[in-house]
Every structure is written in C-alpha cells, then in structure tokens.
Amino acid sequence: SVLKCIKQLKLKTPQYLSHVYIKRKQACYSEHIKDNVDDQTVVCQVDYAQNFGLDNQDQIQSAYWFK
C-alpha cells in the first residue's frame, strides 16, 4: 500500500542521506587530491566493482580466470 511505501521510505531516508553525504565528501576530496597533485605524488584509484584483488603485476593473465 501507499502507506507502507511511505513508512519504508521514512525508515531508509536517514541511511540514504548519510550515504549521499559521505559520497559527496569523498568525491570532493578525490577531486581536490587530483587537482593538487605534483610530480612526486601518485594518485591511485581502485574500482572494486568486480571484487578484484591486487596481485603481482608479473602474474600471468590466466590466473585471473582460474581464481
């Protein structure tokens, strides 16, 4: 029902707002770091969307497919 939907949204709103706040702060900080990088700094951004592990760069490619 509509009432149940509204109650559910009210329950989830604080968690969502917290998530949005943290995401925006992290994005702002990331942009700040990238804008102020010098030739002595490395900025590494890792995407965990596929749950990749950080392995040795000399590891053979087939190791990825047999994990």
N, CA, C and O atoms as a GROMACS GRO file, in nm:
protein
  268
    1SER      N    1   0.083  -0.119   0.000
    1SER     CA    2   0.000   0.000   0.000
    1SER      C    3   0.088   0.126   0.000
    1SER      O    4   0.209   0.119   0.024
    2VAL      N    5   0.027   0.236  -0.027
    2VAL     CA    6   0.099   0.364  -0.030
    2VAL      C    7   0.154   0.397   0.108
    2VAL      O    8   0.265   0.447   0.121
    3LEU      N    9   0.075   0.371   0.212
    3LEU     CA   10   0.119   0.400   0.348
    3LEU      C   11   0.243   0.318   0.385
    3LEU      O   12   0.336   0.371   0.448
    4LYS      N   13   0.246   0.190   0.347
    4LYS     CA   14   0.362   0.106   0.374
    4LYS      C   15   0.486   0.159   0.301
    4LYS      O   16   0.596   0.161   0.355
    5CYS      N   17   0.463   0.202   0.179
    5CYS     CA   18   0.573   0.257   0.100
    5CYS      C   19   0.631   0.382   0.166
    5CYS      O   20   0.752   0.397   0.175
    6ILE      N   21   0.545   0.469   0.211
    6ILE     CA   22   0.590   0.593   0.277
    6ILE      C   23   0.665   0.561   0.405
    6ILE      O   24   0.768   0.623   0.433
    7LYS      N   25   0.615   0.466   0.483
    7LYS     CA   26   0.684   0.426   0.606
    7LYS      C   27   0.823   0.370   0.575
    7LYS      O   28   0.920   0.401   0.644
    8GLN      N   29   0.831   0.288   0.472
    8GLN     CA   30   0.959   0.229   0.433
    8GLN      C   31   1.057   0.338   0.388
    8GLN      O   32   1.175   0.334   0.423
    9LEU      N   33   1.009   0.433   0.312
    9LEU     CA   34   1.094   0.544   0.268
    9LEU      C   35   1.143   0.626   0.387
    9LEU      O   36   1.259   0.667   0.390
   10LYS      N   37   1.055   0.650   0.483
   10LYS     CA   38   1.095   0.725   0.603
   10LYS      C   39   1.203   0.651   0.680
   10LYS      O   40   1.295   0.713   0.735
   11LEU      N   41   1.193   0.518   0.686
   11LEU     CA   42   1.293   0.439   0.757
   11LEU      C   43   1.429   0.444   0.687
   11LEU      O   44   1.534   0.448   0.753
   12LYS      N   45   1.428   0.445   0.557
   12LYS     CA   46   1.552   0.439   0.480
   12LYS      C   47   1.615   0.576   0.454
   12LYS      O   48   1.732   0.583   0.416
   13THR      N   49   1.540   0.682   0.472
   13THR     CA   50   1.590   0.816   0.440
   13THR      C   51   1.717   0.855   0.517
   13THR      O   52   1.810   0.904   0.454
   14PRO      N   53   1.725   0.835   0.649
   14PRO     CA   54   1.849   0.874   0.719
   14PRO      C   55   1.973   0.801   0.667
   14PRO      O   56   2.079   0.862   0.649
   15GLN      N   57   1.961   0.672   0.642
   15GLN     CA   58   2.074   0.595   0.590
   15GLN      C   59   2.112   0.646   0.450
   15GLN      O   60   2.231   0.658   0.419
   16TYR      N   61   2.014   0.674   0.368
   16TYR     CA   62   2.040   0.725   0.234
   16TYR      C   63   2.109   0.862   0.239
   16TYR      O   64   2.205   0.886   0.167
   17LEU      N   65   2.060   0.950   0.324
   17LEU     CA   66   2.119   1.083   0.335
   17LEU      C   67   2.264   1.075   0.384
   17LEU      O   68   2.349   1.151   0.340
   18SER      N   69   2.289   0.983   0.476
   18SER     CA   70   2.426   0.963   0.524
   18SER      C   71   2.515   0.914   0.410
   18SER      O   72   2.627   0.962   0.393
   19HIS      N   73   2.465   0.820   0.332
   19HIS     CA   74   2.539   0.768   0.217
   19HIS      C   75   2.572   0.880   0.118
   19HIS      O   76   2.685   0.892   0.072
   20VAL      N   77   2.472   0.961   0.085
   20VAL     CA   78   2.492   1.071  -0.010
   20VAL      C   79   2.594   1.171   0.042
   20VAL      O   80   2.679   1.218  -0.033
   21TYR      N   81   2.586   1.204   0.171
   21TYR     CA   82   2.681   1.298   0.232
   21TYR      C   83   2.824   1.244   0.221
   21TYR      O   84   2.915   1.316   0.179
   22ILE      N   85   2.843   1.119   0.260
   22ILE     CA   86   2.976   1.058   0.256
   22ILE      C   87   3.028   1.051   0.112
   22ILE      O   88   3.144   1.083   0.086
   23LYS      N   89   2.943   1.010   0.019
   23LYS     CA   90   2.981   1.001  -0.121
   23LYS      C   91   3.025   1.136  -0.175
   23LYS      O   92   3.125   1.145  -0.246
   24ARG      N   93   2.951   1.240  -0.142
   24ARG     CA   94   2.986   1.375  -0.191
   24ARG      C   95   3.117   1.424  -0.131
   24ARG      O   96   3.199   1.484  -0.200
   25LYS      N   97   3.138   1.399  -0.001
   25LYS     CA   98   3.263   1.440   0.064
   25LYS      C   99   3.382   1.365   0.002
   25LYS      O  100   3.487   1.425  -0.024
   26GLN      N  101   3.365   1.234  -0.021
   26GLN     CA  102   3.473   1.156  -0.081
   26GLN      C  103   3.504   1.204  -0.222
   26GLN      O  104   3.620   1.214  -0.260
   27ALA      N  105   3.400   1.234  -0.300
   27ALA     CA  106   3.420   1.282  -0.437
   27ALA      C  107   3.491   1.417  -0.436
   27ALA      O  108   3.580   1.441  -0.518
   28CYS      N  109   3.451   1.504  -0.346
   28CYS     CA  110   3.514   1.636  -0.335
   28CYS      C  111   3.661   1.622  -0.298
   28CYS      O  112   3.747   1.690  -0.356
   29TYR      N  113   3.691   1.536  -0.202
   29TYR     CA  114   3.829   1.515  -0.160
   29TYR      C  115   3.912   1.455  -0.273
   29TYR      O  116   4.027   1.494  -0.295
   30SER      N  117   3.855   1.360  -0.344
   30SER     CA  118   3.924   1.297  -0.456
   30SER      C  119   3.958   1.400  -0.563
   30SER      O  120   4.070   1.401  -0.615
   31GLU      N  121   3.865   1.487  -0.595
   31GLU     CA  122   3.891   1.593  -0.693
   31GLU      C  123   3.999   1.688  -0.642
   31GLU      O  124   4.084   1.732  -0.719
   32HIS      N  125   3.994   1.721  -0.514
   32HIS     CA  126   4.096   1.809  -0.454
   32HIS      C  127   4.235   1.746  -0.467
   32HIS      O  128   4.331   1.814  -0.505
   33ILE      N  129   4.245   1.618  -0.437
   33ILE     CA  130   4.374   1.548  -0.447
   33ILE      C  131   4.424   1.550  -0.592
   33ILE      O  132   4.540   1.581  -0.617
   34LYS      N  133   4.336   1.518  -0.686
   34LYS     CA  134   4.376   1.515  -0.828
   34LYS      C  135   4.414   1.653  -0.880
   34LYS      O  136   4.505   1.666  -0.962
   35ASP      N  137   4.346   1.756  -0.832
   35ASP     CA  138   4.376   1.892  -0.877
   35ASP      C  139   4.508   1.944  -0.820
   35ASP      O  140   4.570   2.033  -0.879
   36ASN      N  141   4.552   1.890  -0.707
   36ASN     CA  142   4.671   1.941  -0.639
   36ASN      C  143   4.788   1.842  -0.640
   36ASN      O  144   4.877   1.852  -0.556
   37VAL      N  145   4.787   1.749  -0.732
   37VAL     CA  146   4.894   1.650  -0.738
   37VAL      C  147   5.020   1.714  -0.797
   37VAL      O  148   5.012   1.803  -0.883
   38ASP      N  149   5.135   1.669  -0.751
   38ASP     CA  150   5.261   1.717  -0.807
   38ASP      C  151   5.337   1.600  -0.868
   38ASP      O  152   5.287   1.487  -0.871
   39ASP      N  153   5.458   1.626  -0.918
   39ASP     CA  154   5.533   1.520  -0.985
   39ASP      C  155   5.597   1.420  -0.887
   39ASP      O  156   5.666   1.328  -0.930
   40GLN      N  157   5.576   1.439  -0.759
   40GLN     CA  158   5.627   1.346  -0.658
   40GLN      C  159   5.516   1.261  -0.596
   40GLN      O  160   5.539   1.187  -0.501
   41THR      N  161   5.394   1.272  -0.651
   41THR     CA  162   5.278   1.206  -0.592
   41THR      C  163   5.211   1.115  -0.695
   41THR      O  164   5.201   1.149  -0.813
   42VAL      N  165   5.166   1.001  -0.649
   42VAL     CA  166   5.089   0.909  -0.732
   42VAL      C  167   4.949   0.901  -0.674
   42VAL      O  168   4.932   0.879  -0.554
   43VAL      N  169   4.849   0.920  -0.758
   43VAL     CA  170   4.710   0.905  -0.716
   43VAL      C  171   4.660   0.774  -0.774
   43VAL      O  172   4.658   0.756  -0.896
   44CYS      N  173   4.621   0.683  -0.688
   44CYS     CA  174   4.574   0.551  -0.730
   44CYS      C  175   4.426   0.539  -0.697
   44CYS      O  176   4.386   0.552  -0.581
   45GLN      N  177   4.346   0.515  -0.798
   45GLN     CA  178   4.202   0.497  -0.777
   45GLN      C  179   4.170   0.353  -0.814
   45GLN      O  180   4.199   0.309  -0.925
   46VAL      N  181   4.110   0.280  -0.722
   46VAL     CA  182   4.079   0.140  -0.742
   46VAL      C  183   3.928   0.122  -0.745
   46VAL      O  184   3.857   0.174  -0.659
   47ASP      N  185   3.880   0.048  -0.844
   47ASP     CA  186   3.738   0.018  -0.857
   47ASP      C  187   3.717  -0.126  -0.811
   47ASP      O  188   3.771  -0.219  -0.870
   48TYR      N  189   3.638  -0.143  -0.707
   48TYR     CA  190   3.611  -0.277  -0.654
   48TYR      C  191   3.481  -0.335  -0.707
   48TYR      O  192   3.426  -0.427  -0.646
   49ALA      N  193   3.430  -0.285  -0.818
   49ALA     CA  194   3.301  -0.327  -0.870
   49ALA      C  195   3.296  -0.477  -0.898
   49ALA      O  196   3.192  -0.539  -0.879
   50GLN      N  197   3.406  -0.536  -0.942
   50GLN     CA  198   3.409  -0.680  -0.969
   50GLN      C  199   3.485  -0.756  -0.862
   50GLN      O  200   3.520  -0.872  -0.880
   51ASN      N  201   3.511  -0.690  -0.749
   51ASN     CA  202   3.580  -0.754  -0.637
   51ASN      C  203   3.718  -0.805  -0.678
   51ASN      O  204   3.757  -0.915  -0.641
   52PHE      N  205   3.791  -0.725  -0.754
   52PHE     CA  206   3.926  -0.761  -0.794
   52PHE      C  207   4.020  -0.761  -0.675
   52PHE      O  208   3.998  -0.687  -0.578
   53GLY      N  209   4.121  -0.842  -0.681
   53GLY     CA  210   4.227  -0.838  -0.582
   53GLY      C  211   4.347  -0.766  -0.643
   53GLY      O  212   4.360  -0.759  -0.765
   54LEU      N  213   4.434  -0.714  -0.560
   54LEU     CA  214   4.556  -0.652  -0.609
   54LEU      C  215   4.666  -0.757  -0.608
   54LEU      O  216   4.715  -0.796  -0.502
   55ASP      N  217   4.704  -0.803  -0.727
   55ASP     CA  218   4.801  -0.910  -0.741
   55ASP      C  219   4.932  -0.856  -0.799
   55ASP      O  220   4.940  -0.740  -0.840
   56ASN      N  221   5.030  -0.940  -0.799
   56ASN     CA  222   5.160  -0.908  -0.856
   56ASN      C  223   5.144  -0.874  -1.004
   56ASN      O  224   5.074  -0.945  -1.076
   57GLN      N  225   5.207  -0.766  -1.049
   57GLN     CA  226   5.190  -0.725  -1.188
   57GLN      C  227   5.251  -0.825  -1.286
   57GLN      O  228   5.215  -0.824  -1.404
   58ASP      N  229   5.343  -0.911  -1.241
   58ASP     CA  230   5.406  -1.009  -1.329
   58ASP      C  231   5.331  -1.142  -1.332
   58ASP      O  232   5.372  -1.236  -1.399
   59GLN      N  233   5.221  -1.149  -1.260
   59GLN     CA  234   5.141  -1.271  -1.256
   59GLN      C  235   5.079  -1.293  -1.393
   59GLN      O  236   5.037  -1.198  -1.459
   60ILE      N  237   5.072  -1.418  -1.435
   60ILE     CA  238   5.017  -1.445  -1.568
   60ILE      C  239   4.868  -1.414  -1.572
   60ILE      O  240   4.798  -1.427  -1.472
   61GLN      N  241   4.822  -1.372  -1.689
   61GLN     CA  242   4.683  -1.328  -1.706
   61GLN      C  243   4.584  -1.439  -1.675
   61GLN      O  244   4.476  -1.412  -1.623
   62SER      N  245   4.618  -1.562  -1.707
   62SER     CA  246   4.523  -1.672  -1.687
   62SER      C  247   4.489  -1.694  -1.540
   62SER      O  248   4.387  -1.755  -1.508
   63ALA      N  249   4.573  -1.645  -1.450
   63ALA     CA  250   4.544  -1.661  -1.307
   63ALA      C  251   4.414  -1.593  -1.270
   63ALA      O  252   4.344  -1.637  -1.179
   64TYR      N  253   4.380  -1.485  -1.341
   64TYR     CA  254   4.253  -1.415  -1.315
   64TYR      C  255   4.135  -1.507  -1.339
   64TYR      O  256   4.039  -1.508  -1.262
   65TRP      N  257   4.140  -1.583  -1.445
   65TRP     CA  258   4.026  -1.664  -1.487
   65TRP      C  259   4.010  -1.791  -1.404
   65TRP      O  260   3.903  -1.852  -1.406
   66PHE      N  261   4.113  -1.833  -1.332
   66PHE     CA  262   4.106  -1.957  -1.257
   66PHE      C  263   4.101  -1.937  -1.106
   66PHE      O  264   4.130  -2.030  -1.031
   67LYS      N  265   4.065  -1.818  -1.061
   67LYS     CA  266   4.053  -1.792  -0.917
   67LYS      C  267   3.930  -1.857  -0.862
   67LYS      O  268   3.902  -1.846  -0.742
   0.00000   0.00000   0.00000
